[in-house]
Amino acid sequence: MSLSPMLIIEPDFDHLIDLPGAGPTPCPVALDSRATGFTDLGSLQVHELGDRAAIDGETGEDEMLIVLLAGAMTVAVTGPQEDGFQLDADGDWAIYLPPHHVYRLEPLVPATVAQARARSSAASSPRAFRPLKGLLLVEEPAERLRLRLLPLEGETDASAGLDETTERLVHLTGPATVRSRTVTRNLPPGHTLALAPGESAMVTGEGEILVVAALGPPR
């Protein structure tokens, strides 16, 4: 259901996507510019991975953020700069990948993983991020992508402090109430808000809020 200029996008828990190495994989969130109308923030996907399902992929012309929402996994990166990481609840929660790299995700237990993309002309080294006092914050070395992951506690700004002049996707892991200038909605778990530049909303509920934004292209 769309509420211009904010979109409220339902998850599709029956949606499968054929991933190299893993085959048909549950992907309840699969948003790109066709769904959002965005030009800067390329895509957001949320995958539900079994503990024997590895994902092989490549960044192409994009920079990527890979975020662990539940479970644990390893990430192997090959390309101009090679590295390896492990994501789990007690350590790193997210990985930045530059353009022109290949990656392999291997769950250690069933895992929920988000992937965000934006076109990028910069190429920094792959890097891992871990939360500080419950807040995961990703900015540099990403050229355009920005990310926040935090628990919903009381009424929370849906942008989580990110610039409201940017395109933002806001994924809600639990049930939530969303209030904007034009609407108030009670939402079951798994919904995503698409906030166009200048749009704002407030959220109350349970679980976590994942906010991804993309800066405009460098001038």
GROMACS elastic network, one bead per residue, 0.5 to 0.9 nm:
[ bonds ]
;  ai    aj funct       b0    kb
    1     7     6  0.68121   500
    1     8     6  0.57792   500
    1     9     6  0.62871   500
    1    10     6  0.76544   500
    2     5     6  0.80116   500
    2     6     6  0.67976   500
    2     8     6  0.57531   500
    2     9     6  0.74306   500
    3     6     6  0.51924   500
    3     7     6  0.52923   500
    3     8     6  0.69988   500
    3   182     6  0.83000   500
    3   183     6  0.80536   500
    4     7     6  0.63500   500
    4   196     6  0.89494   500
    5   194     6  0.84437   500
    5   195     6  0.70712   500
    5   196     6  0.61939   500
    5   197     6  0.88692   500
    5   199     6  0.69326   500
    6   180     6  0.83471   500
    6   193     6  0.69176   500
    6   194     6  0.57344   500
    6   195     6  0.51067   500
    6   196     6  0.64801   500
    6   199     6  0.68380   500
    6   200     6  0.82927   500
    6   201     6  0.87645   500
    7    36     6  0.75114   500
    7   192     6  0.81398   500
    7   193     6  0.55970   500
    7   195     6  0.68107   500
    7   196     6  0.86142   500
    8   191     6  0.69825   500
    8   192     6  0.60049   500
    8   194     6  0.65862   500
    9    29     6  0.87983   500
    9    35     6  0.86912   500
    9   191     6  0.57628   500
    9   192     6  0.51633   500
    9   193     6  0.61553   500
    9   194     6  0.76240   500
   10    28     6  0.87146   500
   10    29     6  0.81815   500
   10   187     6  0.88927   500
   10   188     6  0.88809   500
   10   190     6  0.71466   500
   10   192     6  0.66821   500
   10   193     6  0.89898   500
   11    14     6  0.89157   500
   11    15     6  0.87599   500
   11    27     6  0.87572   500
   11    28     6  0.50239   500
   11    29     6  0.55109   500
   11    30     6  0.84984   500
   11   189     6  0.84437   500
   11   190     6  0.56719   500
   11   191     6  0.56139   500
   11   192     6  0.75521   500
   12    15     6  0.54693   500
   12    27     6  0.76021   500
   12    29     6  0.66627   500
   12    30     6  0.87140   500
   12   190     6  0.88866   500
   13    16     6  0.83621   500
   13    26     6  0.70763   500
   13    27     6  0.70805   500
   13    29     6  0.82135   500
   14    26     6  0.69994   500
   14    27     6  0.79585   500
   14    28     6  0.69604   500
   15    25     6  0.82326   500
   15    26     6  0.58893   500
   15    27     6  0.56476   500
   15    28     6  0.57485   500
   15    29     6  0.83441   500
   15    30     6  0.87778   500
   16    24     6  0.55102   500
   16    25     6  0.50613   500
   16    27     6  0.55189   500
   16    28     6  0.77588   500
   17    23     6  0.76297   500
   17    24     6  0.52326   500
   17    25     6  0.52700   500
   17    26     6  0.64744   500
   17    27     6  0.61742   500
   17    30     6  0.89191   500
   17    47     6  0.88209   500
   18    21     6  0.89039   500
   18    22     6  0.73266   500
   18    25     6  0.61379   500
   18    26     6  0.89747   500
   19    22     6  0.53283   500
   19    23     6  0.50123   500
   19    24     6  0.63174   500
   19    25     6  0.67351   500
   19    54     6  0.87928   500
   19    55     6  0.63162   500
   19    56     6  0.73473   500
   19    57     6  0.81640   500
   20    23     6  0.61236   500
   20    54     6  0.82719   500
   20    55     6  0.59737   500
   20    56     6  0.53160   500
   20    57     6  0.69389   500
   21    53     6  0.72433   500
   21    54     6  0.56689   500
   21    55     6  0.52215   500
   21    56     6  0.55865   500
   21    57     6  0.87867   500
   21   104     6  0.88042   500
   22    25     6  0.68099   500
   22    49     6  0.85452   500
   22    52     6  0.82643   500
   22    54     6  0.52621   500
   22    55     6  0.55094   500
   22    56     6  0.78514   500
   23    53     6  0.80599   500
   23    55     6  0.86427   500
   25    47     6  0.70977   500
   25    48     6  0.69034   500
   25    49     6  0.68386   500
   25    50     6  0.85552   500
   25    53     6  0.83657   500
   26    46     6  0.85844   500
   26    47     6  0.59246   500
   26    48     6  0.53726   500
   26    49     6  0.73297   500
   27    30     6  0.64878   500
   27    45     6  0.69300   500
   27    46     6  0.56531   500
   27    48     6  0.62571   500
   27    49     6  0.89655   500
   28    45     6  0.78837   500
   28    46     6  0.63289   500
   28    47     6  0.69043   500
   28    48     6  0.80071   500
   28   190     6  0.79716   500
   29    44     6  0.72218   500
   29    45     6  0.51200   500
   29    46     6  0.50321   500
   29    47     6  0.74634   500
   29   114     6  0.88085   500
   29   171     6  0.89407   500
   29   190     6  0.80667   500
   29   191     6  0.83792   500
   29   192     6  0.80312   500
   30    35     6  0.87730   500
   30    43     6  0.74949   500
   30    44     6  0.60673   500
   30    46     6  0.67227   500
   30    47     6  0.87186   500
   31    34     6  0.76414   500
   31    35     6  0.57553   500
   31    36     6  0.69279   500
   31    42     6  0.84476   500
   31    43     6  0.54103   500
   31    44     6  0.52436   500
   31    45     6  0.62266   500
   32    35     6  0.55391   500
   32    36     6  0.62547   500
   32    37     6  0.79792   500
   32    38     6  0.78394   500
   32    41     6  0.80830   500
   32    42     6  0.57980   500
   32    44     6  0.66450   500
   32    45     6  0.85624   500
   33    38     6  0.50653   500
   33    39     6  0.65847   500
   33    40     6  0.87884   500
   33    41     6  0.77377   500
   33    42     6  0.62295   500
   33    43     6  0.68691   500
   34    37     6  0.57372   500
   34    38     6  0.79875   500
   35    38     6  0.83328   500
   36    39     6  0.88495   500
   36    43     6  0.88584   500
   36   169     6  0.88343   500
   36   194     6  0.64098   500
   36   195     6  0.88566   500
   36   196     6  0.87973   500
   37   196     6  0.88226   500
   38    41     6  0.60576   500
   38    42     6  0.72356   500
   38   167     6  0.67646   500
   38   168     6  0.89921   500
   38   194     6  0.88530   500
   38   196     6  0.77069   500
   39    42     6  0.68400   500
   39   167     6  0.83281   500
   39   216     6  0.87503   500
   40   118     6  0.64735   500
   40   119     6  0.75090   500
   40   144     6  0.84498   500
   40   166     6  0.83811   500
   40   167     6  0.69332   500
   40   213     6  0.86458   500
   40   214     6  0.57713   500
   40   215     6  0.68294   500
   40   216     6  0.59862   500
   40   217     6  0.73445   500
   41    44     6  0.83370   500
   41   116     6  0.80761   500
   41   117     6  0.66803   500
   41   118     6  0.52424   500
   41   119     6  0.80125   500
   41   144     6  0.86069   500
   41   145     6  0.77389   500
   41   166     6  0.88811   500
   41   167     6  0.64132   500
   41   168     6  0.74842   500
   41   169     6  0.83846   500
   41   212     6  0.83122   500
   41   213     6  0.65996   500
   41   214     6  0.50157   500
   41   215     6  0.79721   500
   41   216     6  0.87926   500
   42    62     6  0.85463   500
   42   116     6  0.74188   500
   42   117     6  0.52120   500
   42   119     6  0.69807   500
   42   214     6  0.83772   500
   43   115     6  0.78973   500
   43   116     6  0.55371   500
   43   117     6  0.52760   500
   43   118     6  0.71426   500
   44   114     6  0.70019   500
   44   115     6  0.56378   500
   44   117     6  0.67374   500
   44   169     6  0.77780   500
   44   212     6  0.83304   500
   45   113     6  0.81618   500
   45   114     6  0.55500   500
   45   115     6  0.52451   500
   45   116     6  0.66302   500
   46   112     6  0.69451   500
   46   113     6  0.55730   500
   46   115     6  0.64615   500
   46   116     6  0.89884   500
   47   111     6  0.81027   500
   47   112     6  0.57215   500
   47   113     6  0.52395   500
   47   114     6  0.63559   500
   47   115     6  0.82619   500
   48   110     6  0.74734   500
   48   111     6  0.60134   500
   48   113     6  0.66315   500
   49    52     6  0.79998   500
   49    53     6  0.60392   500
   49    54     6  0.79032   500
   49    55     6  0.88001   500
   49   106     6  0.89389   500
   49   107     6  0.69597   500
   49   109     6  0.84983   500
   49   110     6  0.55579   500
   49   111     6  0.51358   500
   49   112     6  0.61991   500
   49   113     6  0.75761   500
   50    53     6  0.52635   500
   50    54     6  0.83843   500
   50   107     6  0.70068   500
   50   108     6  0.88194   500
   50   109     6  0.69532   500
   50   111     6  0.66023   500
   50   112     6  0.89885   500
   51    54     6  0.80907   500
   51    73     6  0.87371   500
   51   106     6  0.77100   500
   51   107     6  0.50648   500
   51   108     6  0.56163   500
   51   111     6  0.72310   500
   52   106     6  0.75992   500
   52   107     6  0.68187   500
   52   108     6  0.78834   500
   52   109     6  0.80552   500
   52   110     6  0.81512   500
   53   105     6  0.85938   500
   53   106     6  0.67964   500
   53   107     6  0.68443   500
   53   110     6  0.87432   500
   54   104     6  0.68524   500
   54   105     6  0.54329   500
   54   107     6  0.65942   500
   55   103     6  0.80645   500
   55   104     6  0.55038   500
   55   106     6  0.66573   500
   55   107     6  0.89233   500
   56   102     6  0.76042   500
   56   103     6  0.59297   500
   56   105     6  0.65872   500
   56   106     6  0.89524   500
   57   101     6  0.86935   500
   57   102     6  0.58334   500
   57   103     6  0.53808   500
   57   104     6  0.64042   500
   57   105     6  0.84669   500
   58    99     6  0.83159   500
   58   100     6  0.70421   500
   58   101     6  0.56536   500
   58   103     6  0.58647   500
   58   104     6  0.86357   500
   59    62     6  0.53961   500
   59    63     6  0.63493   500
   59    64     6  0.66238   500
   59    97     6  0.73371   500
   59    98     6  0.70846   500
   59    99     6  0.52605   500
   59   100     6  0.56305   500
   59   101     6  0.55503   500
   59   102     6  0.64428   500
   59   103     6  0.79692   500
   59   117     6  0.83101   500
   60    63     6  0.80899   500
   60    98     6  0.88848   500
   60    99     6  0.55476   500
   60   101     6  0.69170   500
   60   102     6  0.83546   500
   61    98     6  0.86441   500
   61    99     6  0.51497   500
   61   100     6  0.62711   500
   61   118     6  0.85666   500
   61   119     6  0.59901   500
   61   120     6  0.65105   500
   61   121     6  0.77106   500
   62    97     6  0.87111   500
   62    98     6  0.70416   500
   62   100     6  0.76933   500
   62   117     6  0.60406   500
   62   118     6  0.53375   500
   62   120     6  0.52885   500
   62   121     6  0.80926   500
   63    96     6  0.74601   500
   63    97     6  0.57498   500
   63    99     6  0.50106   500
   63   100     6  0.85485   500
   63   116     6  0.83852   500
   63   117     6  0.58073   500
   63   118     6  0.56989   500
   63   119     6  0.62207   500
   63   120     6  0.57077   500
   63   121     6  0.85793   500
   63   122     6  0.83160   500
   63   123     6  0.81352   500
   63   142     6  0.72038   500
   63   143     6  0.79064   500
   63   144     6  0.81427   500
   63   145     6  0.77493   500
   64    95     6  0.80736   500
   64    96     6  0.58607   500
   64    97     6  0.50763   500
   64    98     6  0.65530   500
   64    99     6  0.77357   500
   64   115     6  0.68357   500
   64   116     6  0.55756   500
   64   118     6  0.68283   500
   64   119     6  0.88892   500
   64   142     6  0.83214   500
   64   145     6  0.78153   500
   65    94     6  0.68087   500
   65    95     6  0.56506   500
   65    97     6  0.63397   500
   65   114     6  0.80027   500
   65   115     6  0.56901   500
   65   116     6  0.52470   500
   65   117     6  0.67055   500
   65   138     6  0.87255   500
   65   142     6  0.85382   500
   65   145     6  0.76705   500
   65   146     6  0.88687   500
   65   147     6  0.83959   500
   66    93     6  0.84707   500
   66    94     6  0.54678   500
   66    95     6  0.51734   500
   66    96     6  0.66653   500
   66    97     6  0.79582   500
   66   113     6  0.69584   500
   66   114     6  0.57835   500
   66   116     6  0.67178   500
   67    87     6  0.84964   500
   67    93     6  0.59096   500
   67    95     6  0.66009   500
   67   112     6  0.86286   500
   67   113     6  0.56735   500
   67   114     6  0.50265   500
   67   115     6  0.63647   500
   67   116     6  0.84801   500
   68    71     6  0.72227   500
   68    72     6  0.73259   500
   68    73     6  0.81334   500
   68    87     6  0.66569   500
   68    88     6  0.73390   500
   68    89     6  0.84497   500
   68    92     6  0.86159   500
   68    93     6  0.53110   500
   68    94     6  0.61358   500
   68    95     6  0.89157   500
   68   111     6  0.74107   500
   68   112     6  0.62442   500
   68   114     6  0.65041   500
   69    72     6  0.89982   500
   69    89     6  0.88441   500
   69    93     6  0.77517   500
   69   111     6  0.74360   500
   69   112     6  0.52373   500
   69   113     6  0.56439   500
   69   114     6  0.70385   500
   69   173     6  0.87548   500
   69   208     6  0.88542   500
   69   210     6  0.89659   500
   70    88     6  0.79346   500
   70    89     6  0.75898   500
   70   110     6  0.79958   500
   70   111     6  0.52538   500
   70   113     6  0.71842   500
   71    87     6  0.84251   500
   71    88     6  0.64552   500
   71    89     6  0.72830   500
   71   107     6  0.76597   500
   71   108     6  0.75854   500
   71   109     6  0.57856   500
   71   110     6  0.57422   500
   71   112     6  0.65311   500
   71   113     6  0.86591   500
   72    86     6  0.74775   500
   72    87     6  0.55285   500
   72    89     6  0.71489   500
   72   106     6  0.87327   500
   72   107     6  0.59080   500
   72   108     6  0.54244   500
   72   109     6  0.58372   500
   72   110     6  0.74134   500
   72   111     6  0.60453   500
   72   112     6  0.86642   500
   73    85     6  0.85175   500
   73    86     6  0.58007   500
   73    87     6  0.53779   500
   73    88     6  0.67128   500
   73   105     6  0.67089   500
   73   106     6  0.53637   500
   73   109     6  0.71416   500
   73   110     6  0.86587   500
   73   111     6  0.72712   500
   74    84     6  0.73771   500
   74    85     6  0.56382   500
   74    87     6  0.61320   500
   74    88     6  0.87674   500
   74   104     6  0.80480   500
   74   105     6  0.58276   500
   74   106     6  0.52454   500
   74   107     6  0.64052   500
   74   108     6  0.72282   500
   75    83     6  0.83894   500
   75    84     6  0.56395   500
   75    85     6  0.50712   500
   75    86     6  0.61352   500
   75    87     6  0.77602   500
   75    95     6  0.84153   500
   75   103     6  0.67515   500
   75   104     6  0.56389   500
   75   106     6  0.65502   500
   75   107     6  0.88327   500
   76    82     6  0.78529   500
   76    83     6  0.62223   500
   76    85     6  0.65189   500
   76    86     6  0.88126   500
   76   102     6  0.82972   500
   76   103     6  0.55212   500
   76   104     6  0.51787   500
   76   105     6  0.67320   500
   76   106     6  0.84755   500
   77    81     6  0.77407   500
   77    82     6  0.52244   500
   77    83     6  0.51472   500
   77    84     6  0.59198   500
   77    85     6  0.84252   500
   77    97     6  0.81868   500
   77   101     6  0.68428   500
   77   102     6  0.57640   500
   77   104     6  0.66913   500
   77   126     6  0.79323   500
   78    81     6  0.64538   500
   78    83     6  0.68065   500
   78    84     6  0.87365   500
   78   101     6  0.58745   500
   78   102     6  0.51748   500
   78   103     6  0.62777   500
   78   104     6  0.87535   500
   79    82     6  0.58323   500
   79   100     6  0.68088   500
   79   102     6  0.60747   500
   79   103     6  0.87182   500
   80   100     6  0.76867   500
   80   101     6  0.69746   500
   81   101     6  0.78199   500
   81   124     6  0.89189   500
   81   125     6  0.64348   500
   81   126     6  0.73615   500
   82   101     6  0.84545   500
   82   125     6  0.85497   500
   82   126     6  0.78579   500
   83   125     6  0.89238   500
   83   126     6  0.70815   500
   83   127     6  0.87007   500
   85    92     6  0.82659   500
   85    95     6  0.80744   500
   85   127     6  0.87511   500
   85   128     6  0.72695   500
   86    91     6  0.79684   500
   86    92     6  0.69543   500
   86    93     6  0.85885   500
   86   128     6  0.88666   500
   87    90     6  0.83308   500
   87    91     6  0.63798   500
   87    93     6  0.53008   500
   87    94     6  0.69725   500
   87    95     6  0.84306   500
   87   128     6  0.85652   500
   87   130     6  0.88948   500
   88    91     6  0.54746   500
   88    92     6  0.61663   500
   88    93     6  0.62886   500
   89    92     6  0.74066   500
   89    93     6  0.70310   500
   90    93     6  0.85231   500
   90   130     6  0.87600   500
   91   129     6  0.86032   500
   91   130     6  0.60836   500
   91   131     6  0.81483   500
   92    95     6  0.80202   500
   92   128     6  0.61660   500
   92   129     6  0.53459   500
   92   131     6  0.73228   500
   93   128     6  0.74649   500
   93   129     6  0.60080   500
   93   130     6  0.51962   500
   93   131     6  0.70131   500
   93   136     6  0.75921   500
   94   127     6  0.84196   500
   94   128     6  0.56962   500
   94   129     6  0.51614   500
   94   130     6  0.67633   500
   94   131     6  0.89960   500
   94   136     6  0.82487   500
   94   138     6  0.82741   500
   95   126     6  0.70367   500
   95   127     6  0.56344   500
   95   129     6  0.62284   500
   96   124     6  0.89627   500
   96   125     6  0.82141   500
   96   126     6  0.54047   500
   96   127     6  0.52022   500
   96   128     6  0.64080   500
   96   129     6  0.80770   500
   96   138     6  0.84408   500
   96   141     6  0.78162   500
   96   142     6  0.68533   500
   97   100     6  0.89150   500
   97   101     6  0.72672   500
   97   102     6  0.89885   500
   97   103     6  0.86182   500
   97   123     6  0.86444   500
   97   124     6  0.81213   500
   97   125     6  0.73916   500
   97   127     6  0.70892   500
   97   142     6  0.82515   500
   98   101     6  0.66130   500
   98   120     6  0.80705   500
   98   122     6  0.74286   500
   98   123     6  0.51610   500
   98   124     6  0.60167   500
   98   125     6  0.67755   500
   98   126     6  0.63750   500
   98   142     6  0.77357   500
   99   102     6  0.89855   500
   99   119     6  0.83518   500
   99   120     6  0.69542   500
   99   121     6  0.77937   500
   99   122     6  0.76347   500
   99   123     6  0.62446   500
   99   124     6  0.87777   500
  100   123     6  0.85337   500
  106   109     6  0.89749   500
  107   110     6  0.62634   500
  107   111     6  0.61715   500
  108   111     6  0.79245   500
  116   145     6  0.80550   500
  116   212     6  0.73974   500
  117   145     6  0.74909   500
  117   214     6  0.87867   500
  118   144     6  0.68348   500
  118   145     6  0.65312   500
  118   214     6  0.68455   500
  119   144     6  0.79825   500
  119   217     6  0.84694   500
  120   123     6  0.79300   500
  120   142     6  0.87093   500
  120   143     6  0.66470   500
  120   144     6  0.69781   500
  120   217     6  0.80664   500
  121   143     6  0.79821   500
  121   218     6  0.87610   500
  122   142     6  0.81777   500
  122   143     6  0.63206   500
  123   126     6  0.89068   500
  123   141     6  0.86687   500
  123   142     6  0.84909   500
  123   143     6  0.83149   500
  124   127     6  0.85686   500
  124   141     6  0.61537   500
  124   142     6  0.74649   500
  124   143     6  0.85718   500
  125   141     6  0.78517   500
  126   141     6  0.86288   500
  127   141     6  0.79751   500
  129   136     6  0.74394   500
  129   137     6  0.77238   500
  129   138     6  0.70693   500
  130   135     6  0.85791   500
  130   136     6  0.62507   500
  130   137     6  0.81031   500
  131   134     6  0.56255   500
  131   135     6  0.50429   500
  131   137     6  0.69401   500
  131   149     6  0.84539   500
  131   150     6  0.88750   500
  132   135     6  0.52900   500
  132   136     6  0.64198   500
  132   137     6  0.82154   500
  133   136     6  0.84814   500
  134   149     6  0.83054   500
  134   150     6  0.62131   500
  134   151     6  0.72283   500
  135   148     6  0.70997   500
  135   149     6  0.59319   500
  135   151     6  0.77561   500
  136   147     6  0.77121   500
  136   148     6  0.55404   500
  136   150     6  0.64815   500
  137   146     6  0.78868   500
  137   147     6  0.58180   500
  137   149     6  0.68280   500
  137   150     6  0.88655   500
  138   141     6  0.84209   500
  138   142     6  0.78467   500
  138   145     6  0.80385   500
  138   146     6  0.56207   500
  138   148     6  0.65755   500
  139   142     6  0.58665   500
  139   143     6  0.80064   500
  139   144     6  0.82589   500
  139   145     6  0.69494   500
  139   146     6  0.50498   500
  139   147     6  0.68330   500
  140   143     6  0.66779   500
  140   144     6  0.86767   500
  140   145     6  0.86180   500
  140   146     6  0.81878   500
  142   145     6  0.57431   500
  142   146     6  0.73568   500
  143   146     6  0.86239   500
  143   214     6  0.89095   500
  143   215     6  0.80653   500
  143   218     6  0.86680   500
  144   213     6  0.80190   500
  144   214     6  0.51222   500
  144   216     6  0.70522   500
  144   217     6  0.74522   500
  144   218     6  0.85310   500
  145   212     6  0.70329   500
  145   213     6  0.57733   500
  145   215     6  0.65341   500
  146   162     6  0.77046   500
  146   211     6  0.81825   500
  146   212     6  0.57483   500
  146   213     6  0.50739   500
  146   214     6  0.60903   500
  146   215     6  0.77366   500
  147   162     6  0.80647   500
  147   210     6  0.74004   500
  147   211     6  0.55699   500
  147   213     6  0.63469   500
  147   214     6  0.88419   500
  148   159     6  0.85136   500
  148   160     6  0.66137   500
  148   161     6  0.84737   500
  148   162     6  0.80518   500
  148   209     6  0.79346   500
  148   210     6  0.58754   500
  148   211     6  0.51077   500
  148   212     6  0.66523   500
  148   213     6  0.89272   500
  149   160     6  0.83925   500
  149   208     6  0.69241   500
  149   209     6  0.57462   500
  149   211     6  0.63605   500
  149   212     6  0.87754   500
  150   153     6  0.87979   500
  150   160     6  0.83303   500
  150   207     6  0.87935   500
  150   208     6  0.55786   500
  150   209     6  0.56387   500
  150   210     6  0.68443   500
  150   211     6  0.88257   500
  151   206     6  0.77389   500
  151   207     6  0.59663   500
  151   209     6  0.61751   500
  151   210     6  0.89056   500
  152   155     6  0.75909   500
  152   156     6  0.66321   500
  152   172     6  0.89921   500
  152   174     6  0.89729   500
  152   176     6  0.89099   500
  152   203     6  0.79122   500
  152   204     6  0.65946   500
  152   205     6  0.61034   500
  152   206     6  0.57458   500
  152   207     6  0.59336   500
  152   208     6  0.52954   500
  152   209     6  0.62890   500
  153   156     6  0.68898   500
  153   204     6  0.72283   500
  153   205     6  0.74640   500
  153   206     6  0.76198   500
  153   207     6  0.87896   500
  153   208     6  0.88501   500
  154   203     6  0.82015   500
  154   204     6  0.57359   500
  154   205     6  0.73795   500
  155   202     6  0.64220   500
  155   203     6  0.55393   500
  155   205     6  0.79478   500
  156   159     6  0.84786   500
  156   160     6  0.71453   500
  156   201     6  0.87083   500
  156   202     6  0.55835   500
  156   203     6  0.51092   500
  156   204     6  0.61857   500
  157   160     6  0.51907   500
  157   161     6  0.71052   500
  157   200     6  0.78690   500
  157   201     6  0.63875   500
  157   203     6  0.63482   500
  158   161     6  0.81875   500
  158   162     6  0.89968   500
  158   170     6  0.66949   500
  158   178     6  0.85152   500
  158   193     6  0.86114   500
  158   195     6  0.89094   500
  158   200     6  0.69578   500
  158   201     6  0.53918   500
  158   202     6  0.52501   500
  158   203     6  0.59126   500
  158   209     6  0.78696   500
  158   211     6  0.74776   500
  159   162     6  0.52497   500
  159   163     6  0.73972   500
  159   164     6  0.69143   500
  159   168     6  0.72324   500
  159   169     6  0.85882   500
  159   170     6  0.73905   500
  159   195     6  0.84976   500
  159   200     6  0.71488   500
  159   201     6  0.75844   500
  159   202     6  0.83996   500
  159   211     6  0.64220   500
  159   212     6  0.85265   500
  159   213     6  0.85957   500
  160   163     6  0.89639   500
  160   209     6  0.85205   500
  160   210     6  0.87849   500
  160   211     6  0.69209   500
  161   164     6  0.82028   500
  162   165     6  0.88022   500
  162   166     6  0.80703   500
  162   168     6  0.84471   500
  162   211     6  0.82487   500
  162   212     6  0.86029   500
  162   213     6  0.72916   500
  163   166     6  0.58018   500
  163   167     6  0.87549   500
  163   168     6  0.88564   500
  163   197     6  0.86852   500
  163   213     6  0.81251   500
  163   215     6  0.87167   500
  164   167     6  0.76021   500
  164   168     6  0.79680   500
  164   195     6  0.84087   500
  164   196     6  0.82084   500
  164   197     6  0.58039   500
  164   198     6  0.54758   500
  164   199     6  0.67443   500
  164   200     6  0.69771   500
  165   196     6  0.78748   500
  165   198     6  0.52627   500
  165   199     6  0.80784   500
  165   215     6  0.87218   500
  166   195     6  0.84056   500
  166   196     6  0.70316   500
  166   198     6  0.76654   500
  166   213     6  0.63320   500
  166   214     6  0.62155   500
  166   215     6  0.59452   500
  166   216     6  0.73099   500
  167   194     6  0.76316   500
  167   195     6  0.60597   500
  167   196     6  0.50669   500
  167   197     6  0.53877   500
  167   198     6  0.87650   500
  167   212     6  0.84192   500
  167   213     6  0.56045   500
  167   214     6  0.60072   500
  167   215     6  0.76300   500
  167   216     6  0.87577   500
  168   193     6  0.80293   500
  168   194     6  0.59564   500
  168   195     6  0.51316   500
  168   196     6  0.66528   500
  168   197     6  0.78263   500
  168   211     6  0.67469   500
  168   212     6  0.55710   500
  168   214     6  0.69712   500
  169   192     6  0.66719   500
  169   193     6  0.56533   500
  169   195     6  0.62845   500
  169   196     6  0.88716   500
  169   210     6  0.80367   500
  169   211     6  0.57587   500
  169   212     6  0.53032   500
  169   213     6  0.64975   500
  170   191     6  0.83981   500
  170   192     6  0.53242   500
  170   194     6  0.64787   500
  170   195     6  0.77494   500
  170   209     6  0.67395   500
  170   210     6  0.56284   500
  170   212     6  0.65533   500
  170   213     6  0.87982   500
  171   190     6  0.68132   500
  171   191     6  0.60822   500
  171   193     6  0.64700   500
  171   194     6  0.89274   500
  171   208     6  0.83165   500
  171   209     6  0.57938   500
  171   210     6  0.50060   500
  171   211     6  0.64271   500
  171   212     6  0.85039   500
  172   175     6  0.73579   500
  172   176     6  0.72455   500
  172   188     6  0.89757   500
  172   189     6  0.64881   500
  172   190     6  0.54556   500
  172   191     6  0.55941   500
  172   192     6  0.60669   500
  172   193     6  0.82197   500
  172   205     6  0.88395   500
  172   206     6  0.86013   500
  172   207     6  0.73822   500
  172   208     6  0.61684   500
  172   210     6  0.65549   500
  172   211     6  0.88717   500
  173   176     6  0.87059   500
  173   189     6  0.54493   500
  173   191     6  0.73899   500
  173   192     6  0.88832   500
  173   206     6  0.78240   500
  173   207     6  0.55422   500
  173   208     6  0.54547   500
  173   209     6  0.64559   500
  173   210     6  0.79821   500
  174   187     6  0.86126   500
  174   188     6  0.68619   500
  174   190     6  0.63049   500
  174   191     6  0.83962   500
  174   205     6  0.69558   500
  174   206     6  0.51118   500
  174   208     6  0.66961   500
  174   209     6  0.83707   500
  175   186     6  0.76516   500
  175   187     6  0.56632   500
  175   190     6  0.76382   500
  175   191     6  0.84830   500
  175   204     6  0.86949   500
  175   205     6  0.57097   500
  175   206     6  0.57487   500
  175   207     6  0.74317   500
  176   185     6  0.83068   500
  176   186     6  0.59552   500
  176   187     6  0.52707   500
  176   188     6  0.66543   500
  176   189     6  0.71864   500
  176   191     6  0.88142   500
  176   203     6  0.65615   500
  176   204     6  0.55152   500
  176   206     6  0.63412   500
  176   207     6  0.86073   500
  177   184     6  0.70514   500
  177   185     6  0.55743   500
  177   187     6  0.59669   500
  177   188     6  0.88624   500
  177   202     6  0.82714   500
  177   203     6  0.56529   500
  177   204     6  0.52851   500
  177   205     6  0.60799   500
  178   183     6  0.79186   500
  178   184     6  0.55533   500
  178   185     6  0.52432   500
  178   186     6  0.64517   500
  178   187     6  0.74984   500
  178   201     6  0.67392   500
  178   202     6  0.58414   500
  178   204     6  0.67786   500
  178   205     6  0.87241   500
  179   182     6  0.78243   500
  179   183     6  0.58676   500
  179   185     6  0.65954   500
  179   186     6  0.89553   500
  179   200     6  0.89123   500
  179   201     6  0.55411   500
  179   202     6  0.51947   500
  179   203     6  0.63992   500
  179   204     6  0.86827   500
  180   183     6  0.53615   500
  180   184     6  0.63811   500
  180   185     6  0.89760   500
  180   199     6  0.82411   500
  180   200     6  0.63510   500
  180   202     6  0.64216   500
  180   203     6  0.89172   500
  181   184     6  0.84478   500
  181   199     6  0.85821   500
  181   200     6  0.76948   500
  181   201     6  0.73095   500
  187   190     6  0.83999   500
  187   191     6  0.69019   500
  188   191     6  0.69669   500
  189   206     6  0.88099   500
  189   207     6  0.86531   500
  195   198     6  0.79442   500
  195   199     6  0.56199   500
  195   200     6  0.68219   500
  195   201     6  0.82870   500
  196   199     6  0.55393   500
  196   200     6  0.84363   500
  197   200     6  0.85491   500
  203   209     6  0.89306   500
  205   208     6  0.86281   500
  206   209     6  0.89338   500
  214   217     6  0.88788   500
  215   218     6  0.83745   500
  216   219     6  0.87098   500
